[in-house]
Amino acid sequence: MKRTFLSAFLSVAGGKFIVMFVAVFITPLLVRLLGESAYGQYATLMAMFGLLMILVSSGVNSGTRKFISEDRDEDNWKGHVFGFYFRFAALFAFLGSALLLALAQIGVVDAVLGEEFARYVYVLGLLVFTSQFGEYTRRVLMGLKLEHVSEPIGVLYKISFGVFAITLAFMGFGVLGVLLGHVLARLLEIALALYFISRRLPLTSVLTPTPDGFPRSRLLNFNHLSVVYVFLLSSLYHVDVLMLEMFTTSAQVGYYKIALVIAEFLWFVPRALQSVIIQSISNLWADGKVEQITELSSTVTRYTLVFTMLLAVGLAVLAEDFVPLYAGPAYIASVPPLLILLPGVLGFAIARPILAVSHAKGDLRIMIYATGLSAVINIVLNAMLIPRYGIEGAAIATSVGYGSLPIFHIIGARRMGYHPLADLRFGRILLTAVVTGAVLYPLAGAIDGTFFALVIVPPVGFVVYVTVAIATKLVTLGEVRQAISKIPDPLGARAESAVGRFEK
């Protein structure tokens, strides 16, 4: 099947949706099996691990996707890129694991997080290696434009993690069992990804020295700058959780983490777009097609905000019904931070396609400055607000940090020469959201019972939102047809028939 941007997006979006769907079942089971405090400890460990993995893997993964996706005249270009980054992935994994173990040995982990965390660090050291190569091999597949392969492997990883982690937690291994679940699932992911890579590239490339003409300095420079950029970006995810563990209790961290998990469900489409854009637009930047980049980025940014706003309105209306049902009655405490996080989550959703388009250019200095400003705002506000306001303070700080990200990156995009908001239609998006919310809030209040609210409100909200969006020409029927025409049959034919019925 010929690979297009839409087919790649559908592959990635489908994978992200299934992963999210699987997570909807895994997370509440783990929450109930671990308990509030243990789940908070697990969230803290994964925040610490996430920051470490940025230093270990971020430049390797993003560089792999960019440079393997490029078509060059050099002999075995893709194989040399694969081998070059594979060796660096192994080196960085070793250094990251050694650093983690050293911090545990000299007592830093005990001093910062508490003695109970040190016993988990040794498993995290093993997880560094498996996560490094699990993510790396899947990024290789994406760089080869095999999203229809990489995404099912990602889904299998998530499902196998759920099976292993829930089984081990149920057997009484607690947080340790969940961490081992990650390790086992990653090993399965690596084996499958390497099999499919071997059908396109010789695995012996990892042992083949790179030729003299290979642009090592460019790949290394991109790698180093990517580490800085992704570290700053990912600090927005993890700093709040780590600070909460320092200033509050593990149970409070658990409540806040559930709010984050639910809020981040809204990102599955923006994340899918972000994953596809880098390898799809690299060649446009290389060819200097800036007008085409502006057109694509502005359209993708608008669709991203349109879809994410729909989910945000529905989640805001149903938060008090959904959260206790999803995580348990005790997690009603997660509702206030969740509502506070939603504006920032919307902002981050807008930023995601812009980040990917700018990243595809390969000039990361502007991106580092823009992301660094947001990271500083996030850290300063978390330090100021968490000691006084707890999880609500963390939510305010994080929401502001998230929300500042698109502002700085839009300025950065203009300096790079493209305009990601050229066709945003923000006023129409806001009007559509307000009308939908005005219909759904009284409807949800009038329905007696959580189950009926969750069954009735979402489809009503979808119909109202789509109707207003088309009536205001936020999304035109012509645009819908154009997108549908690129979807393979029979799904495309059915969608086109539905649009025809809507017109009538």
Residue, then its C-alpha position, 0 to 999 in steps of 0.5 A: m500500500k502506498r504510504t501517504f501522510l494521511s495513511a501514516f497518520l491513520s496508522v499512528a492515530g489508530g495505534k494511539f487510540i488503541v493504546m489509550f483504550v487499553a490504558v483506560f482498563i489498565t490504569p484503574l486496575l493498577v490504582r485499585l491493586l496498588g492503593e493510593s500511596a503505592y500508586g503515588q510512589y509508582a508515579t514518582l518513580m516513573a517521573m524520575f525515570g522519564l527525566l532520566m530517559i530524556l538524557v538517555s534516549s531523546g536525541v537518539n530517537s528523534g535523530t533516527r526518525k529524521f535521518i533514516s527518513e531522508d532519501r540520499d544518494e550515499d550507499n547504504w545511507k539508512g543502514h549507516v544511520f541505523g548502526f550509528y545511532f544504535r551504538f550511541a543508544a547502547l552507550f547512553a543506556f549504559l551511562g544512564s543505568a550507571l548514573l541511576l545505580a550510583l545515585a542509589q548507592i551514595g544515598v541521593v535517592d534516599a535523601v530526596l525521595g525517601e528510603e522506600f524508593a531505593r529498592y526500586v532503583y535496581v529494576l529501573g536500571l534494567l528498565v533503562f536498557t529495555s526502554q532505550f532499545g524498545e523506543y529506538t527500534r520502533r523509531v527506526l520503523m517510523g523513520l523507514k515509514l513503516e508506521h503500520v508496523s511500528e504502531p501495532i508493536g506499540v499496541l502489543y507492548k501496552i497490552s503485554f505490559g498490562v497483562f504482566a503488571i496486573t498479574l504481578a501486582f495481583m500476586g502481591f509484588g506491588v510496585l516492583g511487579v509493575l516495574l518488572g511488567h515494563v521490562l518484560a513487555r519491552l523485551l517482547e517489543i524489541a524482538l518484534a521490532l528487530y524482526f521487521i527492521s531486519r527485512r529492510l536493513p541489515l542488522t550487521s550495520v550495528l557492527t559496520p564502521t561508518p564511512d569517512g564521508f558520513p556526516r557524524s558531526r551533523l547527526l551528533n549536533f542534532n542529537h545533542l541539541s535534541v537532548v536539551y530540547v526534549f529534556l526541557l519539554s519533558s520537564l513540563y510532564h515530570v517536575d510537578v510530580l517530583m515536587l509533589e512527592m517532596f512537599t506532600t504525601s504519596a497519596q496526594v501524588g496519586y490523586y494528581k497523577i490520575a488527573l494528569v493521566i485523564a487529561e492526557f487522554l486528550w492528546f492521542v490525536p496531537r501525539a499521533l500527528q506529532s509522530v508522523i510530521i517529522q518524517s513526513i516534512s523533513n524532505l519539504w524543509a530540505d526542498g525549501k517548500v515553505e509555503q507548502i509547510t505553512e499550508l500543512s501546518s496551519t491545517v493540522t494545527r486547526y484540526t488538532l484544536v478542533f478535535t481536542m476542544l471537543l474532548a475537553v468540553g465533554l471531559a469538563v462537563l462529565a469530570e465529576d461523574f467520570v473520575p470516581l467511576y474510573a479510578g474509585p470514589a477516593y479519587i474525587a479529589s482528582v477532579p479540581p486539578l483535572l479541571i484546572l489542567l484542561p486549558g493548559v492541555l489544550g494549549f499543549a495540543i496546539a503546540r504539538p504539531i508546531l513542535a514537530v514541524s519546527h523539529a523537522k527543520g533540524d534547527l533546534r536553537i529557536m525551539i530550545y529558547a522557546t521551550g526553555l521559557s515555558a520550562v522555567i515558568n513551570i518550575v518557578l510556579n510549581a516551586m511557589l504554589i505546591p508548598r502552599y496549595g498542594i495538588e491544585g497549586a501543581a495543576i495551576a503551575t502546570s496548566v500555565g506552563y503548558g499554555s505558554l508553550p504554543i505562544f513561544h513556539i508560534i513566535g519561533a515558527r515565524r522566525m523560521g519562516y512559516h505561519p502555523l496559525a494562518d488558518l486557525r479560525f480560533g473565533r469559530i472554534l471558541l463559539t463552537a465550544v461555548v455553544t456545545g458547553a451551553v447545551l451539555y452542562p444543563l443536560a448533564g445536570a438534568i440527568d439522574g445517574t452517572f451511567f446515564a450521563l456518560v451514555i447520553v452526554p457524549p453522543v449529544g455533544f458530538v452531534v451539537y459540536v459537529t453541527v455548529a462547526i459545519a454551520t460556522k464553516l469552522v470545518t467545511l464539507g469540502e474539507v471533509r470530502q477532501a480528507i475522506s477521498k484519501i481514505p481507502d475503501p470501504l471506510g472511505a466510501r461509507a464516510e462519503s455516503a454519510v457526508g452526502r446524507f448530512e448535506k441532504 
